[in-house]
Amino acid sequence: MATKNAKTSKTSKTAKTKTLVIVESPTKAQTIEKYLGPGYTVRASQGHLIDLPKSRMAIDIEHGFQPEYITVRGRAKLLKELQKEAKKSDVVLLASDNDREGEAIAWHLNNALQDKTQAKINRIVFNEITPTAISEAVKNPGEIVEAKVNAQKARRVLDRLVGYNLSPLLWSKVKNGLSAGRVQSVALRLICEREKEVEDFLPEEYWTLDADFQKGKSSFTAQLVKYKGENPELKSEKQVQEIIAKIKDSDCKVSSLKKTEKTVHPKPPFTTSKLQQAAANRLGFTSRKTMQIAQQLYEGITIGSNRVGLITYMRTDSVRISDTALNDVRKWISNNYPSDLPEEPIKYAVGKTAQDAHECIRPTYTEYTPESLKEYINSKPGQTGISNDQFKLYSLIWERFVSSQMNNAKMVTTSVEIEAEEAVFRTAASKISEKGFYNVIKLLSSKEEKSTSLPALKEGEIIDVQLFHPEQHFTQGPARYTDASIVRMLEEKGIGRPSTYAQIISVLLDRYYVTRSNKQLVPTELGRMINKILVESFPEVINEEFTAKVEDDLDQVEQDKIVWNNLIADFYDGFKKRVDDVMEHQTSVKGFLDESTDKVCELCGKPMVKKLGRFGFFLACSGFPECHNTKSIPLAKCPCKDCGGEIVERKNKGRGKSFYGCTNYPKCNFISHFKPIDQYCPQCGWFLVEKYDKKNGSYKSCINPDCNYLHSFDDTVQPEQE
């Protein structure tokens, strides 16, 4: 679509041109305006100014599913200000983000401005906010890509049709105020199905046997890997003790000693999904937090006297690296680690489904090393410099990118087997022989990088066994999804796009369909109920195959291979008939969500009822609407002596995180950051909470700091005492 205004600018060639640049974010505007200097005014649209209304469907189904756009409520003043600035300008450059949403923002702005100004209106795009990139974009303006706008329009209309049909269904059959979405509902289904697997899993007992061996003053540990020529299947402590009894007085001989060399390849630079996964695993960041911080790094950070966009655009599914960036990073490696610079740049294959509109996520300037930024770390909000969290995420991105263009690392692994009668124990130690790309790795270090050692051993020599370590284990069931693993699953199944992963998780949490527990995503009762209705009633829509196909079709629209409203028409008729059928025949569960309690309203004396609200269960007076009394549900008795209060869930006002405090606050200031369960400690009588660690999974723990009671949820495993 041509963005050039039909009216030509009447500005004299000798007069200085006034150019208005419109970006999405105020922070980005601040950075870019410093780069462009005099003659340029940079303003921010702050996202969409024109969109579908929230109060009605606003899709003209009878006329090709055309959307009925309006100025977003509360944004008219800003739009008028932009129109006023455009009227004073000779050139308007629409510089919204280079993705479907950004293209739609530019399209709407073009339509809203072109009758208000004589200026020439063009579209510019860039992948990084640096003086060079901005200058090149301004010198080479283009036009709005209408096919990309149509892809955004198709997605918006499709999601509106699904949401505005499913939501009233849920209001009618479950509870007022609920909502459903095309992509989020599929993600909810995945989380609910995984929870079912977790609940159905039955742990099985098994044992392992380790032994401490010694040669001279050095000792090491090895594990039993063979017994009587077979892999040992140890189901009980009795079996283990029988083996120990047979071999404890035997000679222990080094029967095998092997050394192998392994080449470790660097990983490609980050895509959006891989960055979210790494930040969750290495830094403990949620997907939402990762994307918020990445946006800040992209838009610009004040380093000393300069404002710098530290990374490239953070929504991408490509690992492509520009020639300019390759030259930059290879120059840095040559100056700092010349022996680890490959002869040729390393090229990584771009995935088949990658849109490849952007490069990978990388630092804009390799010379801004994490080490060089340390002096600018400032944890105080609102001040210049880089925050701790920004520094951590930037370091992750910098390491991954620079290491991706360095030589392989090499590891030498020594594997040792020790025979004792019919038992074979094995251990291994690894040592880095060539560091290669590990030279720049700190945050991204892995088990492979960590060196271990063994004493000097020879085949055939006899060594001493010092101690046996039999240990009980239970098989671990499937793990609940975390931010990292659900993003990985969504990516693998083609559900959503990199720019939507964080939003998908956030919507499920905000609607209280899912909660976080020990960084795991757990469906609520409300989430399970909604999932059950949607999956049973719309199996052809709430499934990963349909959702992935829609993403493929949207890509086809963007490539101008499919007409956008034909895509909608093919879906809508069958979907609407199914909605009407379910609305007529689905049994309502309204009323079944309320549960009587023995609590009495202290205001009017009527019984309190347990209700399910948007943010979970709560107590409400059965005398509503005459009495509006509500309160949190007590989870446990307060353990403080002579308190008499109860523990309820509270929210941190600043961060929105849950904690658990006494109803007698401020007289009693007892606080727990772990959720109480409906059980009390058999040793001291305080309440139990759910905790989690990688070794034991979820387990019960006494909240009393002076009590060491721990126990598994299946009442069979006793986790190691701390």
C-alpha positions in Angstrom: 0.0 0.0 0.0 1.4 3.4 -0.9 1.8 5.7 2.0 2.8 8.7 0.0 0.2 11.4 0.3 -1.4 12.5 -2.9 -0.9 16.1 -1.9 2.6 17.3 -2.6 4.6 19.3 -0.1 4.7 23.0 -1.0 7.9 23.5 1.1 10.6 25.4 -0.8 13.7 23.3 -1.7 15.8 25.9 0.0 13.8 25.8 3.2 14.8 23.4 5.9 12.7 20.3 5.9 10.7 19.5 9.0 10.3 15.8 9.6 8.0 14.1 12.1 9.0 10.5 13.1 6.3 8.5 14.9 7.4 5.5 16.9 5.5 3.3 19.4 7.2 4.0 22.7 8.2 7.2 24.5 11.5 5.7 25.5 12.3 4.8 22.0 11.3 8.3 20.9 13.7 9.8 23.4 16.6 7.7 22.1 16.0 8.3 18.4 15.4 12.1 18.8 19.0 12.3 20.2 20.3 10.5 17.2 18.5 12.5 14.5 19.1 16.0 15.9 17.7 19.3 14.5 14.9 19.2 11.9 13.4 16.1 13.3 10.6 15.7 15.9 10.1 12.2 17.3 6.7 11.4 18.9 5.2 8.1 20.3 1.9 6.6 19.5 2.1 4.5 22.6 0.8 1.4 20.8 -2.5 1.3 18.9 -4.5 4.5 18.7 -7.2 2.9 16.4 -8.6 -0.5 17.1 -11.7 -2.5 17.6 -14.0 -1.3 20.5 -14.0 -3.4 23.6 -17.8 -3.1 24.3 -19.0 -4.9 21.2 -17.9 -7.4 18.5 -17.6 -4.7 15.8 -17.2 -7.2 12.9 -19.5 -6.8 9.9 -20.0 -10.5 9.3 -22.4 -9.9 6.4 -19.9 -7.8 4.4 -16.7 -9.8 4.3 -16.0 -9.7 8.1 -14.8 -6.1 7.8 -13.7 -4.7 11.2 -15.3 -1.5 12.5 -12.4 0.5 13.9 -12.7 3.4 16.3 -10.2 5.7 18.1 -9.3 3.8 21.3 -11.0 5.3 24.3 -8.7 7.8 26.0 -6.4 8.2 23.0 -8.2 10.9 21.0 -6.2 13.7 22.5 -2.9 12.0 21.6 -4.1 11.3 18.0 -5.0 15.0 17.6 -1.6 16.0 18.9 0.0 13.8 16.3 -2.2 15.2 13.6 -1.2 18.7 14.7 2.5 17.8 14.5 2.0 16.3 11.1 0.3 19.4 9.8 3.4 21.4 10.7 5.7 18.9 9.0 7.0 18.4 5.5 7.6 14.7 5.9 6.1 12.1 8.3 7.9 8.8 8.8 5.9 6.0 10.4 8.5 4.1 12.5 6.4 1.6 14.4 7.8 -1.9 15.1 8.7 -4.1 12.1 6.1 -6.8 12.7 2.4 -7.3 12.0 1.2 -5.2 14.9 3.6 -2.4 14.0 2.5 -2.5 10.4 -1.1 -2.2 11.4 -0.3 0.7 13.7 1.4 2.5 10.8 -1.5 1.7 8.5 -4.0 3.2 10.9 -1.8 6.3 11.5 -1.4 6.8 7.7 -5.2 6.8 7.3 -5.7 9.2 10.3 -3.0 11.7 9.2 -3.2 11.9 5.4 -6.2 14.2 5.3 -4.8 16.4 8.0 -1.4 17.3 6.5 0.3 18.3 3.2 3.3 16.2 4.3 4.6 13.2 2.4 4.0 10.1 4.6 6.3 7.1 4.4 7.1 4.0 6.4 10.6 3.2 7.8 11.8 0.1 9.7 14.9 -0.8 11.6 16.2 -3.8 13.6 18.3 -1.9 16.1 18.3 1.6 17.6 21.7 2.9 16.7 22.7 6.0 14.9 23.7 4.0 11.8 20.5 2.0 11.6 18.3 5.0 12.2 20.2 7.1 9.6 19.9 4.3 7.0 16.2 3.9 7.7 15.5 7.6 7.3 17.5 7.7 4.0 15.6 4.8 2.6 11.9 5.2 3.4 9.4 2.7 2.0 5.7 1.9 1.9 3.3 0.1 4.2 3.1 -3.6 3.4 -0.6 -4.2 3.0 -0.3 -8.0 3.1 1.3 -7.7 6.5 -1.6 -5.4 7.6 -4.1 -8.0 6.3 -2.4 -10.8 8.3 -2.8 -8.7 11.5 -6.4 -7.9 10.5 -7.1 -11.6 10.0 -5.7 -12.5 13.4 -7.5 -9.7 15.1 -10.9 -10.5 13.5 -10.5 -14.3 14.1 -9.6 -13.8 17.8 -12.5 -11.4 18.2 -15.0 -13.8 16.6 -13.8 -16.7 18.8 -13.6 -14.6 22.0 -16.9 -12.8 21.5 -18.7 -16.1 20.9 -17.1 -18.3 23.6 -17.1 -15.7 26.4 -21.0 -15.3 26.5 -21.2 -19.1 26.4 -19.1 -19.2 29.6 -21.1 -16.4 31.2 -24.3 -18.4 30.5 -23.0 -21.8 31.6 -20.3 -21.2 34.2 -20.0 -17.6 35.7 -20.4 -14.0 34.6 -17.2 -12.1 33.6 -15.3 -15.1 32.2 -13.5 -15.0 28.9 -11.9 -17.4 26.4 -9.4 -16.9 23.6 -8.3 -19.0 20.6 -4.6 -19.4 21.5 -4.8 -19.0 25.3 -7.4 -21.8 25.5 -5.0 -24.2 23.8 -2.2 -23.3 26.2 -4.6 -23.9 29.1 -5.5 -27.3 27.6 -1.8 -28.2 27.6 -1.4 -27.2 31.2 -4.5 -29.0 32.3 -3.5 -32.2 30.5 -0.1 -32.1 32.1 -1.6 -31.6 35.5 -3.8 -34.8 34.9 -0.6 -36.7 34.1 1.1 -35.4 37.3 -2.0 -36.5 39.4 -2.2 -39.9 37.8 1.4 -40.8 38.2 2.2 -43.5 40.7 5.8 -43.4 42.0 7.8 -46.6 42.2 10.6 -47.3 44.6 14.2 -48.0 43.4 17.6 -47.9 45.0 21.1 -46.9 43.8 24.5 -47.9 45.3 27.5 -45.6 45.3 30.9 -46.4 46.8 33.8 -44.2 48.0 37.1 -45.5 46.7 40.6 -44.3 47.7 44.0 -44.2 46.3 46.7 -42.7 48.4 45.3 -39.4 49.8 42.7 -39.0 47.0 39.2 -40.3 47.0 36.4 -40.5 44.5 32.9 -41.9 44.2 31.6 -44.4 41.7 28.1 -45.9 41.1 27.1 -49.5 40.6 26.3 -50.1 37.0 26.6 -53.9 36.5 25.9 -56.8 38.8 26.4 -60.4 37.6 26.8 -59.0 34.1 23.5 -57.2 34.0 22.1 -53.7 34.7 21.1 -53.8 38.3 17.4 -53.3 39.1 17.3 -52.6 42.8 13.8 -52.4 44.1 14.4 -52.6 47.8 17.0 -51.9 50.5 17.3 -55.6 51.1 18.6 -56.2 47.6 21.2 -53.5 48.1 22.4 -54.8 51.4 22.8 -58.3 50.0 25.1 -56.9 47.3 27.1 -54.9 49.9 27.5 -58.0 52.1 28.9 -60.0 49.1 31.4 -57.5 47.9 32.5 -55.4 51.0 35.6 -57.6 51.7 36.5 -58.1 48.0 39.5 -56.7 46.2 38.6 -53.7 44.1 40.4 -53.6 40.8 40.5 -50.9 38.1 39.2 -53.0 35.2 38.9 -50.3 32.6 40.4 -46.9 32.0 39.3 -45.0 28.9 39.9 -41.4 27.6 37.7 -39.8 25.0 37.7 -36.4 23.4 34.4 -34.6 22.8 33.9 -31.5 20.7 31.3 -29.0 22.2 29.7 -26.6 19.7 28.6 -23.1 20.5 24.8 -22.5 20.4 23.1 -20.1 17.9 22.3 -16.6 19.1 19.0 -16.1 20.8 15.5 -16.1 19.3 12.6 -14.8 21.4 11.5 -18.2 22.7 15.1 -19.3 23.4 15.8 -16.1 25.3 12.7 -16.6 27.4 13.7 -20.2 28.2 17.3 -19.3 29.1 16.2 -16.3 31.2 13.7 -18.5 33.1 16.3 -21.3 33.7 19.4 -19.1 34.4 17.9 -16.0 36.0 14.5 -17.1 37.3 12.7 -14.5 35.1 9.1 -15.0 34.0 8.4 -14.6 30.3 6.7 -11.3 30.9 9.6 -9.9 32.9 12.1 -11.1 30.2 10.2 -9.3 27.5 9.8 -6.1 29.5 13.5 -5.9 30.2 14.4 -6.8 26.6 12.1 -4.0 25.4 14.0 -1.5 27.7 17.4 -2.7 26.4 16.2 -2.3 22.8 14.7 1.1 23.3 17.7 2.6 25.0 19.7 2.8 28.2 21.7 5.8 29.4 25.3 4.8 29.6 27.4 7.7 30.9 26.5 10.7 28.7 25.2 8.5 25.9 21.8 6.9 25.4 22.3 3.6 23.7 19.9 0.9 22.3 21.9 -2.0 23.6 20.2 -4.9 21.8 18.4 -5.5 18.5 14.7 -6.1 18.2 13.6 -8.7 20.7 10.7 -10.3 18.8 12.2 -12.7 16.3 12.3 -16.4 15.4 15.4 -16.1 13.3 19.1 -16.8 14.1 20.3 -14.7 11.1 23.2 -12.3 11.7 23.8 -9.3 9.5 27.2 -8.9 7.8 27.8 -5.7 9.7 27.3 -7.5 13.0 29.5 -10.4 11.9 32.3 -8.0 11.1 31.9 -6.3 14.4 31.9 -9.4 16.6 34.8 -11.0 14.6 36.9 -7.9 15.1 36.2 -8.0 18.8 37.1 -11.7 19.1 40.3 -11.1 17.0 41.4 -8.4 19.4 40.6 -10.3 22.6 40.7 -14.1 21.8 42.5 -14.3 18.4 43.2 -18.0 18.7 39.5 -18.7 19.1 38.4 -16.9 16.0 37.2 -19.3 13.2 38.6 -18.7 9.7 35.1 -18.0 8.4 31.9 -16.7 10.1 29.7 -19.4 11.5 26.3 -19.5 9.8 23.3 -21.0 11.6 20.3 -22.6 9.8 17.1 -20.6 10.0 14.1 -22.8 10.9 11.5 -23.7 8.3 8.8 -21.8 10.1 10.9 -18.7 10.9 9.6 -15.5 9.3 13.1 -14.2 9.2 12.0 -10.6 9.1 14.5 -9.7 11.8 17.9 -10.8 12.8 18.6 -12.8 16.0 18.6 -11.0 19.3 22.1 -9.6 19.7 24.0 -6.7 21.2 24.1 -3.7 18.9 27.8 -3.1 19.7 30.0 -6.0 20.8 32.4 -3.5 22.5 29.7 -2.9 25.1 30.8 -6.0 27.1 29.1 -6.9 30.4 32.4 -6.1 32.1 32.4 -2.5 30.6 28.9 -1.9 31.8 29.4 -2.9 35.5 30.3 0.6 36.6 27.0 1.9 35.3 24.8 -0.6 37.3 22.3 1.4 39.3 19.5 -0.5 41.1 17.6 2.7 42.0 14.5 3.1 39.7 14.2 6.2 37.7 17.9 7.0 37.6 20.4 6.7 34.7 22.5 3.7 34.2 21.6 0.0 33.9 19.6 -1.9 36.5 20.7 -5.2 37.9 18.0 -7.1 36.0 18.8 -5.3 32.8 22.5 -6.1 33.3 21.8 -9.8 33.8 19.7 -10.2 30.7 22.1 -8.1 28.6 25.0 -10.3 29.8 23.0 -13.4 28.8 22.4 -12.0 25.3 26.0 -10.7 24.9 27.5 -14.1 25.9 25.3 -16.1 23.7 25.9 -13.9 20.6 29.7 -13.6 21.0 30.2 -17.2 21.8 28.2 -18.2 18.7 31.0 -16.9 16.6 33.9 -18.5 18.4 35.7 -21.8 18.0 34.4 -25.1 19.5 35.5 -26.2 22.9 37.0 -29.6 23.5 36.6 -31.8 26.5 38.6 -34.9 27.6 36.6 -37.4 29.5 38.2 -40.1 31.6 35.9 -43.1 32.3 36.9 -45.6 35.0 35.4 -49.0 35.9 36.2 -50.8 39.1 35.4 -54.5 39.6 34.5 -55.9 43.0 33.6 -59.6 42.7 30.6 -59.6 40.3 29.9 -55.9 40.8 31.1 -53.1 38.4 31.2 -49.5 39.5 31.7 -46.7 37.1 32.7 -43.0 37.3 33.9 -40.3 34.9 35.8 -37.0 35.1 35.9 -34.3 32.4 38.4 -31.7 31.8 38.4 -28.8 29.3 41.3 -29.2 26.9 40.5 -26.2 24.7 38.2 -23.5 26.1 37.1 -22.1 22.8 33.8 -20.3 23.2 33.7 -21.0 26.9 36.2 -18.1 27.3 33.3 -15.6 27.2 30.7 -17.8 29.0 29.7 -17.0 32.6 25.9 -16.9 33.0 25.4 -19.6 30.3 27.9 -22.1 31.8 26.8 -25.7 31.8 27.7 -29.0 33.3 30.0 -29.7 30.3 32.1 -26.7 31.2 32.8 -27.7 34.8 35.9 -29.7 35.1 36.2 -32.7 37.5 39.2 -34.8 38.4 40.3 -38.3 39.4 43.5 -39.5 41.0 46.1 -41.1 38.7 44.9 -44.7 38.1 46.2 -47.7 36.1 44.3 -50.6 34.7 44.7 -53.7 36.9 45.7 -51.9 40.1 43.9 -52.6 43.4 42.3 -49.7 45.3 40.5 -49.5 48.6 36.8 -49.1 49.1 36.0 -46.9 52.1 32.2 -46.7 52.4 29.0 -47.7 50.6 26.1 -45.3 50.1 22.8 -47.1 49.4 20.1 -44.5 48.6 16.4 -44.8 48.2 14.7 -43.1 45.3 11.2 -42.9 43.7 10.6 -42.5 40.0 9.7 -38.9 39.1 6.5 -38.3 37.2 6.1 -35.7 34.5 7.0 -32.2 35.6 4.4 -29.4 35.6 5.1 -26.7 33.0 7.2 -23.7 33.9 7.5 -20.5 31.9 10.5 -22.0 30.1 9.0 -25.4 29.3 5.6 -24.1 28.2 7.3 -21.6 25.9 9.4 -24.5 24.5 6.2 -26.6 24.0 4.3 -23.7 22.3 7.2 -23.2 19.9 7.5 -26.9 19.1 3.8 -27.2 18.4 3.6 -24.0 16.4 1.1 -22.4 18.7 1.3 -18.6 18.7 4.3 -16.5 17.7 7.5 -15.4 19.6 5.8 -12.0 20.3 2.8 -13.7 21.9 4.3 -16.3 24.2 4.7 -14.0 27.2 1.2 -12.6 26.7 -0.3 -16.1 26.5 1.1 -17.0 30.0 0.1 -13.6 31.4 -3.5 -13.8 30.3 -3.9 -17.2 31.9 -2.5 -15.9 35.1 -4.5 -12.7 35.1 -7.7 -14.5 34.5 -6.9 -16.9 37.4 -7.2 -19.9 35.1 -3.6 -20.8 36.1 -1.5 -19.9 39.1 2.3 -20.1 39.8 3.5 -22.5 42.5 7.2 -22.8 43.0 7.6 -21.4 39.4 5.3 -24.2 38.1 2.1 -23.4 36.2 -0.9 -25.1 38.0 -4.4 -24.9 36.6 -7.0 -23.6 39.1 -10.4 -25.2 39.6 -11.9 -22.5 37.5 -9.3 -23.1 34.8 -10.0 -26.9 34.8 -13.8 -26.3 34.6 -13.4 -23.9 31.6 -11.0 -26.2 29.9 -13.3 -29.2 30.3 -16.3 -27.3 28.7 -14.3 -25.9 25.9 -12.4 -29.1 25.0 -15.5 -31.2 25.1 -17.6 -28.7 23.2 -15.1 -27.4 20.6 -12.5 -30.1 20.1 -11.9 -29.0 16.6 -10.9 -25.5 17.7 -9.3 -25.9 21.1 -6.5 -28.1 19.8 -2.9 -27.5 18.8 -3.3 -28.7 15.2 -6.0 -26.1 14.4 -4.0 -23.4 16.2 -0.8 -24.2 14.4 -2.6 -24.3 11.0 -4.0 -20.8 11.7 -0.5 -19.5 12.2 0.6 -21.1 8.9 -2.4 -19.6 7.2 -1.6 -16.1 8.6 1.9 -16.5 7.2 0.3 -17.2 3.8 -1.8 -14.1 4.1 1.3 -12.1 4.9 2.9 -13.5 1.8 -0.2 -12.5 -0.2 -1.0 -16.1 -1.0 -4.4 -16.2 0.8 -7.1 -13.6 0.9 -7.6 -12.7 4.6 -11.4 -12.7 4.8 -11.6 -16.0 2.8 -9.6 -17.5 5.7 -12.2 -16.2 8.2 -15.2 -17.3 6.1 -13.9 -20.9 5.8 -13.8 -21.1 9.6 -16.7 -19.1 10.9 -19.9 -20.8 9.6 -19.2 -24.1 11.2 -17.9 -22.5 14.4 -21.0 -20.4 14.9 -23.3 -23.3 14.4 -21.4 -25.2 17.0 -21.6 -22.3 19.4 -25.4 -22.1 19.0 -25.8 -25.8 19.5 -23.7 -25.8 22.7 -25.5 -22.7 24.0 -28.8 -24.6 23.6 -27.8 -28.0 25.0 -24.9 -27.5 27.4 -25.9 -28.0 31.1 -25.2 -25.0 33.2 -22.9 -25.4 36.2 -23.8 -22.1 37.7 -24.7 -22.4 41.4 -22.6 -25.6 41.8 -19.6 -23.4 42.4 -21.0 -22.0 45.7 -20.3 -24.1 48.8 -21.9 -23.7 52.3 -19.6 -23.1 55.3 -20.0 -23.0 59.0 -18.7 -19.4 59.1 -21.1 -16.7 60.2 -21.2 -13.1 58.9 -20.1 -10.9 61.7 -22.1 -8.0 60.2 -25.6 -9.5 59.8 -25.4 -13.0 61.3 -26.2 -14.9 58.1 -24.1 -17.9 56.9 -21.0 -17.2 54.8 -20.8 -19.0 51.4 -17.6 -20.1 49.7 -17.6 -18.6 46.2 -15.2 -18.7 43.2 -14.2 -15.3 42.0 -11.9 -14.0 39.4 -8.9 -14.3 41.7 -9.8 -17.5 43.5 -12.1 -18.7 46.2 -13.4 -16.3 48.9 -16.2 -16.1 51.5 -19.2 -14.0 50.8 -22.3 -13.3 52.9 -25.4 -15.3 51.8 -27.4 -12.1 52.5 -26.1 -10.4 49.4 -27.2 -7.9 48.0 -28.4 -6.6 51.3 -25.0 -7.4 52.9 -21.8 -7.0 50.9 -19.4 -8.6 53.4 -16.6 -10.6 51.9 -13.4 -12.0 53.3 -10.5 -14.2 52.5 -10.8 -17.9 53.2 -8.8 -19.0 56.3 -6.1 -21.6 55.3 -4.7 -22.5 58.7 -4.7 -21.5 62.4 -2.0 -18.9 63.3 0.8 -20.8 65.2 1.7 -17.8 67.3 1.0 -18.4 71.0 -2.3 -17.0 72.4 -3.0 -15.3 69.0 -6.2 -17.0 68.0 -6.0 -15.6 64.5 -6.2 -17.4 61.2 -3.8 -17.4 58.2 -5.2 -16.0 55.0 -3.8 -15.1 51.6 -2.8 -11.5 51.0 -1.3 -9.6 48.0 1.8 -7.5 48.0 0.6 -4.1 46.8 3.7 -3.2 44.9 4.5 -6.5 43.2 1.2 -8.3 43.3 2.7 -11.4 44.8 0.9 -13.6 47.3 1.9 -14.1 50.9 0.1 -15.5 53.9 -0.5 -13.5 57.0 -2.6 -13.5 60.2 -6.1 -12.0 60.4 -5.0 -10.3 63.7 -2.5 -8.1 61.9 -1.1 -5.6 63.1 -1.3 -7.1 66.6 0.2 -10.3 65.1 2.8 -9.9 62.3 3.2 -13.6 61.4 4.0 -14.0 57.7 4.7 -17.0 55.5 5.7 -16.9 51.8 4.8 -20.5 51.3 1.1 -21.5 50.9 -0.3 -23.5 53.8 -1.9 -26.9 53.2 -4.8 -28.3 55.2 -2.5 -30.3 57.5 -0.6 -29.8 60.7 2.8 -31.0 61.8 2.7 -34.3 63.8 5.9 -33.1 65.7 5.1 -29.6 66.8 1.5 -28.8 65.7 2.3 -25.8 63.4 0.8 -25.9 59.9 2.5 -27.5 56.9 3.3 -25.8 53.7 4.2 -27.0 50.2 7.8 -26.6 49.1 9.6 -27.7 46.0 13.2 -28.6 44.9 14.6 -30.4 41.9 15.8 -33.4 43.9 12.6 -34.2 45.8 9.9 -32.4 43.8 7.0 -31.1 45.8 6.9 -32.0 49.5 5.4 -31.0 52.8 7.4 -29.0 55.3 6.7 -27.6 58.7 6.6 -23.8 58.8 8.2 -23.8 62.3 11.8 -22.7 61.9 12.8 -24.9 64.9 11.2 -28.0 63.5 12.8 -30.2 60.8 9.7 -32.2 59.7 9.6 -32.9 55.9 7.5 -35.4 54.1 6.4 -36.2 50.6 2.9 -35.8 49.3 2.4 -39.5 48.7 3.4 -40.3 52.3 6.1 -42.7 51.2 9.2 -40.5 50.6 11.1 -38.9 53.4 13.1 -36.1 51.8 16.6 -35.6 53.0 16.6 -33.6 56.3 18.2 -30.2 55.9 
